Amino acid sequence: MAILSTKSPDQIRDDILRTYKAELYRRGITNPNTSWGTQIYIKATAIANQIYIASQNAVIEGESLMPDSAQDADLERFAANYGLSLKPASGSSGLVTLSTTIVPTTTILVSSNNELQDQNGLNYKTTTTGFYKDGDKIEIAAVDTGTGTNLSAGSVLRWTSIPPFASPTVTTPFALVGGLEKETLEGLRTRLLNKLANSPGGGNWAHVVQAAEEASPEVQKAFCYPACNGPSTCGVAIVSPPTDSFKGRDFVGNPEVLDMHVIPN
């Protein structure tokens, strides 16, 4: 953190009195009285209190201009100068299993943007149009945002408007993931400090990491592994934010790992 400080009112007052006494000594007054209750003591106290307020405001303004101490709008404004902003909240996505009311081998039409609701009233929609039969998987994405849209495998959703010949509900064969809250200011600060410490550009490692982290709100951090598959290659591992049930960052067997690619350098 930036360390900016100022003198206390008592210290400022004593500085004033010391200067005052020095001038009186220079003029030949050998024992000037600047003790508590004297006129000069009261005047110096009043001036010190005003100087203290002004100097504290200067400290606050100075800290607002530093990336490690800026707060709220000051931090967002600082980050914007480097092309960074708070990542928005995002909704989860995944698959649901269709159940029909007709012969299982008969296909029915499910349009994109058909809406569903989970048991907490959060909304989802289909993302593709196609013909499906009983037991087929359909891609959906949350309309609402936040971690509440993450659902475990086996969750039940209900059609808001039931496609013809479809059962009223569907289930999730796998967990719906990717729902995130809006990024915190401290998350933005971490990305800003990292960008200042490792400036991206010209396809360097930091540039690859930046591209990966900006690809989706679901990506909290990316890690670059140069020459991981031989010369002129680099590996990029990306992870989503920790959840209530998982805080680790181990890549092997880590359920939060989204993907890993090897790309030409």
Disulfide bonds with the S-S distance in Angstrom:
none
